[in-house]
Amino acid sequence: MALFESKAKTTSAKSIGPTVLRTQNVAKELLSIAKSYNTKPEMLDFNILDVQTYTKAEETDTEWEEISNEELYEIDKETQLLNPSFQLKQTYEIEIFSKTKNQGTLFKDMKIAVGANASKCKVYLSIAAGSSVNFDAGLEKCLLIEINKRKIRAGILINIFDEMVQDVVSKISAKVQVAEELKFGKNETYLIAESLEPTATINDALFLHYKKSQNVDENEKIDYASRGFIQSVKKDEVLIEYIKPQEGKPGRNCSGEFMQPEEPKVSNIATFGIDDTIKIEDEEATIKYVATENGYIALENNTYTIKKEVNIEEISFKTTGSISSGVDSDVNIVVSESDTFKDAIGTGMYVEVTEIEIDGNIGSNATIVAKKASVAGQTHKNATITADKLDINIHKGKAFGKNIHVTRLEHGEINGDIVEVTQAIGGNIKGKEVDVELCTSHVKVSATRRIEIKKLQGSENSFTIDPLISKGVKSGLSQNKEEICALEKEIKELKASVKKYKATVKEGMPSFLDIKKRLGNYKKKGVMMPESFVKKYKQFQNIQTKLKEHEERLAIRSDYLLLQTTKTASFQDNIFDARVINRDRWVGYNEIKFKLVDPPVELIYKPEEGSQEKFFSLVDLGEGNYEIQATEEEGLKD
């Protein structure tokens, strides 16, 4: 209960004369007095007349003992402040009165605030941008008083936990003294009190890291087709993590309150088992379950294991959704649906695994990515399949890989390194080497080294040797040509500069030699050389230096141009060893093409129907002339 000592009675309902009282809760008293006088607490101010601090060793059966300010900073943290039985309080003797217009002129333009963090273990002084203050001899003392008043009003103890506040006010006062009038261009914050922050209690937790969440932007649509049918994992990947419960450490805030942490809650202790594909790493704060091999994680009979083989009937939106474990995951899938009227891989599905064996069909807009893949059914014309080693029965879509075998190509597309097609009924084939057992009609084949047809039963076919089939090679040639163009332009400019400097040197050489001789005589006689002579001499030397630099640069760039020109020719180095081979007789209308890089020429040869010519190559006739000719040589074959 507050003890009041009224120095003077108020004469107005809203004007309060000086009123002295003792209290432990200043904010509460200000609110009470303001209410009784029908005014707002903001209209009241107070002076601190005295501060008394009391401590108590035990919660009961002991008396409060007063402690001095000097003794406050000597309170032991371990035995007293961190002792839950130890208590601390302050009583303030204050003088409350109404604010006046002329009151507090020193800080009238200084917007300051005192605030604390959530635990009240750190207290800060904030000065808002735009604040200003003029220097006054009592500034340091007044600022400290203002800070203490605001701390008391906020229920924060003073003269304890605030060893740094004096240094803060001293630095601010020094800045003001130097500037005379200090303006704060930005917000400034200072730590003015710091007590013992408690360490939070940690409840136990179980994190299933293998359940990789799908990161979706709030403006993007969720891909409901990707539902995570299997969760692929990598060797040494943390799959599951158990956070052990940890008791927090107590603290005491700047209001003097002891802060006892809660008891940790234990509700996530692991009840599952693991096999030898997963290892346990038991650490101080956590238990980690780590994969010992690649594959996908499965829970069987409450036991986690890592598996590599997946046998499913179909991959579709209704059943599994898309499966994306990665080509290096060591996950192998067998899809058993073989009904010719159904899709083993449904419409729009995306599958990325190490190996996949599909017993049936691949539907529209489906995409398969793997290291090794086989399709026993057929691919839709809008399906795409990519694999290093690829085997397809009936292909109508797009196929990409290194070694590709297709039993029957029906107007689909193939792009690989080594391509073998048993029967081609229309379609486009690209590769380094292409073998077609039976070629019917409307088939376009392009290769960099060899095209071989075992049996030809149709027409309107095109067989092309093109060194630039690969996108990488095309890009390299394009970049090479751009470099050559830039080099030729630079060399032309350098030649013009060299020619200009040579002419200047030749024209000015007699004068230069004469000036050089005169300067030598001046130096020999110890006479100061004329400034105009020295200037002309140095100008000529600079011209000679620039000539030498441009000649050196011209030589370097010319050599580099030769290198790049040679590189251009290398893009078609093997074109003369390339072959188009037809081991059957020629029927109908067909074309053989060879595409040169430099010069960029396309040569066409049309074998006569009934012809028995088997091997075709490009021949250099000299003087920039080339021709496709029949030969008896098969050419190079890796």
Secondary structure, DSSP 4 states (H G I P E B T S, - for coil): --EEEESS--SSSS----EEEEES-HHHHHHHHHHHTTS-GGGEEEEEEEEEEEEESSSSS---EEE-HHHHTT--IIIIIT-TT-EEEEEEEEEEEE--TTTTGGGTT--EEEEE-TTSSEEEEEE-TT-EEE--TTHHHHHHHHHHHHHHHTT--SSSS-TTHHHHHHHHHHHHHHHSEEE-SS-EEEEEEE-BPPBPPB--EEEETTSPPP---TTSPP-TT---SSEEE-TT-EEEEEEPPB--B-EE-TTS-EEPPPPPP-------EE-TTEEEEE-SSEEEEEESSSEEEEEETTEEEEE-EEEES-B-TTTT--EE--TTS--EEEE----TTSEEE-TT-EEE-SEEEESSEE-TT-EEEEEEEEEEEEE-TT-EEEEEEEEEEEE-SEEEEEEEEEEEEES-EEE-SEEEEEEEESEEEEEEEEEEEEE-SSEEEEEEEEEEEEEE--SSEEEEE-TT-SHHHHHHHHHHHHHHHHHHHHHHHHHHHHHHHHHHHHHHHHHHHHHHHHHHHHHHHTPPPPHHHHHHHHHHHHHHHHHHHHHHHHHHHHHHHHHHHHHHHHTTGGGGT-EEEESS---SSEEEEEE-SSS--EEEE-PPTT----EEEEEEEETTEEEEEEES------
